[in-house]
Amino acid sequence: GFLDSIKLKFANNIDFDYLLLAVGCSSNSSKGSSDPSDWMPDNSSYYCEYLDKWLNIKSEFRLGIDSNEKNAIENYYQENSCQN
C-alpha cells in the first residue's frame, strides 16, 4: 500500500544521505523508533540540528506529527533558541 511505498522510498533513498546520522550502538538501541517527545541525543548542543533533520525527513516523506511530538519539538526549539 501507500505506507509501504513510502517506507521503501525512505529505506532506499540515497539522495538524502545528509539526513542520516552516525550514532553509537547504545544510542541507536535507546532511540529505536522514538520521536523527539520520547528521545533526544545526549549532546544538547546538537538538538537544533537534530530537530531540523527530523523535520526535513517528516516533510520530505509527508509523515505526520502527533501533538506530543509537535509540543516537544516546539519546546526544544524555544529552550535551545533554535533558528526556525
C-alpha positions as CSV (number, residue, x, y, z in Angstrom):
1,G,0.0,0.0,0.0
2,F,0.9,3.7,0.2
3,L,2.6,3.5,3.5
4,D,4.7,0.6,2.3
5,S,5.8,2.5,-0.7
6,I,6.8,5.5,1.5
7,K,8.8,3.2,3.8
8,L,10.5,1.6,0.8
9,K,11.3,5.0,-0.7
10,F,12.8,6.1,2.7
11,A,14.8,3.0,3.2
12,N,16.3,3.1,-0.3
13,N,16.7,6.8,-0.8
14,I,20.3,7.7,-1.5
15,D,19.5,11.3,-2.2
16,F,19.1,12.1,1.4
17,D,22.3,10.6,2.9
18,Y,22.9,14.0,4.6
19,L,19.9,13.3,6.8
20,L,21.4,10.0,8.1
21,L,23.1,10.2,11.4
22,A,26.0,8.1,12.6
23,V,25.4,7.1,16.2
24,G,26.9,4.6,18.6
25,C,25.3,1.3,19.2
26,S,23.9,2.2,22.7
27,S,22.3,5.5,21.3
28,N,20.7,3.6,18.4
29,S,19.3,1.0,20.8
30,S,17.9,3.5,23.2
31,K,16.4,5.6,20.4
32,G,14.7,2.8,18.5
33,S,11.8,4.4,16.6
34,S,11.2,7.1,19.2
35,D,10.3,10.6,18.2
36,P,11.6,13.8,19.9
37,S,8.9,13.6,22.6
38,D,10.5,10.3,23.8
39,W,14.2,10.5,22.9
40,M,16.8,13.2,22.1
41,P,20.6,12.8,21.7
42,D,22.7,13.1,24.8
43,N,24.5,16.1,23.3
44,S,22.2,19.0,23.8
45,S,24.3,21.3,21.6
46,Y,23.2,19.1,18.7
47,Y,19.4,19.4,19.5
48,C,18.7,22.1,16.9
49,E,20.5,20.3,14.1
50,Y,18.8,17.0,15.1
51,L,15.4,18.6,15.1
52,D,16.0,20.3,11.7
53,K,16.9,16.9,10.2
54,W,13.9,15.3,11.9
55,L,11.5,17.8,10.4
56,N,13.2,17.6,6.9
57,I,12.6,13.9,6.9
58,K,9.0,14.3,8.1
59,S,8.4,16.9,5.4
60,E,10.1,15.1,2.5
61,F,8.2,11.9,3.1
62,R,5.0,13.5,4.2
63,L,4.9,11.9,7.6
64,G,2.5,13.1,10.2
65,I,3.4,14.7,13.6
66,D,1.2,14.0,16.6
67,S,0.5,16.6,19.3
68,N,3.1,15.2,21.8
69,E,5.8,15.2,19.1
70,K,4.8,18.8,18.0
71,N,4.9,20.1,21.5
72,A,8.2,18.5,22.3
73,I,9.8,19.9,19.1
74,E,8.4,23.4,19.8
75,N,9.7,23.3,23.4
76,Y,13.2,22.1,22.3
77,Y,13.3,24.9,19.7
78,Q,12.4,27.5,22.2
79,E,14.6,26.2,25.1
80,N,17.6,26.0,22.8
81,S,17.0,29.2,20.8
82,C,17.0,27.2,17.5
83,Q,16.5,29.2,14.3
84,N,13.3,28.2,12.7
